[in-house]
Amino acid sequence: MAEIIPLHHRELDPLWRHVLGEHLRRFRHERGETLTETADRAGVSPQYLSEMERGLKEPSSEMVAAVLGALGITLLDLTVAVADDLRGAPAQAQGATVRAAFTLVA
């Protein structure tokens, strides 16, 4: 008979939509904007933006780009913020270290 080997429980990584939503909300709050103000500029409904921020929607890349554009944030800024958050590292000043690494690799 085969031996049953217990699997070690590890903490699961967060879902992308949850991390994305947290950062979109943080960026919006840093600008001092309401859901309606940002949603209007992004061309989405305030309800949809709210669902994105709460991690209830799995938005398309086009929707993410629209909201980032409305917030004046680049995809690189978002990616650096998410990576730093997942690593538990403090945010890099304007993502300079990551930009340099991408420049060297590219």
C-alpha positions as CSV (number, residue, x, y, z in Angstrom):
1,M,0.0,0.0,0.0
2,A,1.2,3.5,-0.8
3,E,2.4,5.8,1.9
4,I,0.4,9.0,2.4
5,I,2.7,12.0,2.6
6,P,1.2,15.1,4.2
7,L,1.5,18.3,2.2
8,H,2.9,21.2,4.1
9,H,0.5,24.1,4.3
10,R,1.9,27.3,2.9
11,E,0.4,30.7,2.8
12,L,-1.3,31.2,-0.6
13,D,-0.3,34.1,-2.7
14,P,-3.0,36.8,-3.0
15,L,-5.1,37.0,-6.1
16,W,-4.0,39.6,-8.6
17,R,-7.4,41.3,-8.6
18,H,-7.2,41.9,-4.9
19,V,-3.7,43.4,-5.0
20,L,-4.6,45.4,-8.1
21,G,-7.7,46.8,-6.4
22,E,-5.8,47.8,-3.2
23,H,-3.3,49.7,-5.2
24,L,-5.8,51.4,-7.5
25,R,-7.7,52.6,-4.3
26,R,-4.4,53.8,-2.7
27,F,-3.4,55.7,-5.9
28,R,-6.9,57.3,-6.1
29,H,-6.9,58.3,-2.4
30,E,-3.4,59.8,-2.8
31,R,-4.9,62.1,-5.5
32,G,-7.7,63.0,-3.2
33,E,-10.3,61.9,-5.7
34,T,-13.7,60.3,-5.4
35,L,-14.7,57.2,-7.3
36,T,-16.9,59.3,-9.6
37,E,-14.1,61.7,-10.6
38,T,-11.7,58.9,-11.5
39,A,-14.3,56.7,-13.1
40,D,-15.5,59.6,-15.3
41,R,-12.0,60.2,-16.6
42,A,-11.4,56.5,-17.1
43,G,-14.7,56.0,-19.0
44,V,-16.0,53.4,-16.5
45,S,-18.9,53.5,-14.1
46,P,-18.2,54.4,-10.5
47,Q,-19.8,51.0,-9.6
48,Y,-17.3,49.1,-11.8
49,L,-14.3,51.0,-10.4
50,S,-15.5,50.3,-6.9
51,E,-15.8,46.6,-7.7
52,M,-12.2,46.7,-9.2
53,E,-10.9,48.3,-6.1
54,R,-12.6,45.7,-3.9
55,G,-11.2,42.9,-5.9
56,L,-14.6,41.7,-7.1
57,K,-13.8,42.2,-10.8
58,E,-11.1,40.6,-12.9
59,P,-10.7,43.6,-15.3
60,S,-9.3,43.4,-18.8
61,S,-5.9,45.0,-19.5
62,E,-7.8,47.8,-21.4
63,M,-9.8,48.6,-18.2
64,V,-6.7,48.6,-16.1
65,A,-5.0,50.9,-18.6
66,A,-7.9,53.3,-18.6
67,V,-8.0,53.6,-14.8
68,L,-4.2,54.0,-14.6
69,G,-4.4,56.7,-17.3
70,A,-7.1,58.5,-15.3
71,L,-4.9,58.3,-12.2
72,G,-1.7,59.5,-14.1
73,I,0.0,56.2,-13.2
74,T,2.0,54.0,-15.6
75,L,1.8,50.3,-15.8
76,L,5.4,50.2,-14.6
77,D,4.5,52.2,-11.5
78,L,1.7,49.8,-10.7
79,T,3.9,46.8,-11.3
80,V,6.7,48.1,-9.1
81,A,4.2,48.9,-6.3
82,V,2.6,45.5,-6.5
83,A,6.0,43.7,-6.6
84,D,7.3,45.8,-3.6
85,D,4.1,45.0,-1.7
86,L,4.3,41.3,-2.4
87,R,8.0,41.3,-1.4
88,G,7.3,43.3,1.7
89,A,9.9,45.8,0.6
90,P,9.5,49.6,0.9
91,A,8.5,51.3,-2.3
92,Q,11.4,52.2,-4.6
93,A,11.8,55.9,-5.3
94,Q,9.8,56.3,-8.6
95,G,10.8,52.7,-9.4
96,A,14.3,53.7,-10.4
97,T,15.9,50.4,-9.5
98,V,13.4,48.4,-11.4
99,R,13.6,50.7,-14.4
100,A,17.4,50.3,-14.4
101,A,17.0,46.5,-14.2
102,F,14.6,46.4,-17.2
103,T,16.9,48.7,-19.2
104,L,19.8,46.3,-18.6
105,V,17.8,43.2,-19.5
106,A,16.1,44.7,-22.5
